[in-house]
């Protein structure tokens, strides 16, 4: 599990400069396997979208970029779709 979205982040709650313990935090796995450098945004329609480098870390040229989306605030995620090979 290399890419997970916490419920607080998925619901758009600001993360303070000093980390604090989230008593009721829930971790949801969005991508399993070789997911690196996730970038998560909330679209104007409320959907979450994330791009993730898959297949290889930053020192290897064999990777690709996939897109995943969530329509339920990050509780479930689409299968990765290749957007850059």
C-alpha positions as CSV (number, residue, x, y, z in Angstrom):
1,X,0.0,0.0,0.0
2,X,1.9,3.1,-1.2
3,X,-1.0,5.5,-1.8
4,X,-3.7,6.1,0.7
5,X,-6.1,8.9,1.2
6,X,-7.2,9.7,4.8
7,X,-10.8,10.6,5.3
8,X,-9.9,14.1,6.5
9,X,-8.0,14.9,3.3
10,X,-10.8,13.4,1.2
11,X,-13.4,15.6,2.8
12,X,-11.3,18.7,2.2
13,X,-10.3,19.4,5.8
14,X,-7.2,21.6,6.0
15,X,-4.1,20.0,7.5
16,X,-2.5,22.1,10.2
17,X,1.2,23.1,10.1
18,X,1.8,21.0,13.2
19,X,0.5,17.4,12.6
20,X,-2.1,16.4,15.2
21,X,-3.4,13.0,16.0
22,X,-6.8,12.3,14.4
23,X,-8.7,10.2,16.8
24,X,-11.3,8.9,14.3
25,X,-9.2,8.9,11.1
26,X,-9.9,6.3,8.6
27,X,-7.3,5.2,6.0
28,X,-8.6,4.2,2.6
29,X,-6.3,2.5,0.0
30,X,-6.8,4.0,-3.4
31,X,-3.9,2.3,-5.3
32,X,-2.1,-0.9,-4.5
33,X,1.4,-1.8,-5.7
34,X,3.8,0.7,-7.2
35,X,2.0,4.0,-6.8
36,X,4.3,7.0,-6.4
37,X,4.0,10.8,-6.0
38,X,0.2,11.1,-5.8
39,X,-1.4,14.5,-6.6
40,X,-5.0,14.8,-5.3
41,X,-7.5,17.5,-6.3
42,X,-11.2,18.2,-5.7
43,X,-13.0,19.1,-9.0
44,X,-15.7,21.8,-9.1
45,X,-18.4,19.0,-9.4
46,X,-17.1,17.6,-6.0
47,X,-15.4,14.6,-7.5
48,X,-11.9,13.7,-6.4
49,X,-9.2,13.1,-9.0
50,X,-5.6,11.9,-8.4
51,X,-2.7,11.3,-10.7
52,X,-0.2,8.7,-9.7
53,X,3.1,7.6,-11.2
54,X,2.9,3.8,-11.6
55,X,5.4,1.1,-12.5
56,X,8.6,2.8,-11.6
57,X,10.0,5.3,-9.1
58,X,11.5,8.6,-10.2
59,X,14.9,7.2,-11.0
60,X,13.5,4.7,-13.6
61,X,12.2,5.8,-16.9
62,X,9.9,2.7,-17.2
63,X,6.9,4.2,-15.4
64,X,3.6,5.8,-16.5
65,X,1.0,8.2,-15.2
66,X,-2.5,6.9,-14.2
67,X,-5.6,8.8,-13.2
68,X,-8.0,7.6,-10.5
69,X,-11.3,9.2,-9.5
70,X,-13.7,9.0,-6.6
71,X,-17.4,10.2,-6.7
72,X,-18.0,9.5,-3.0
73,X,-15.5,11.7,-1.2
74,X,-12.7,9.1,-1.4
75,X,-14.5,6.1,0.1
76,X,-14.1,4.2,-3.2
77,X,-11.9,4.7,-6.2
78,X,-12.0,3.9,-9.9
79,X,-9.6,1.5,-11.5
80,X,-6.4,3.3,-12.7
81,X,-6.6,4.7,-16.3
82,X,-3.4,5.3,-18.2
83,X,-3.1,9.0,-19.2
84,X,0.7,9.3,-20.0
85,X,2.9,6.4,-21.1
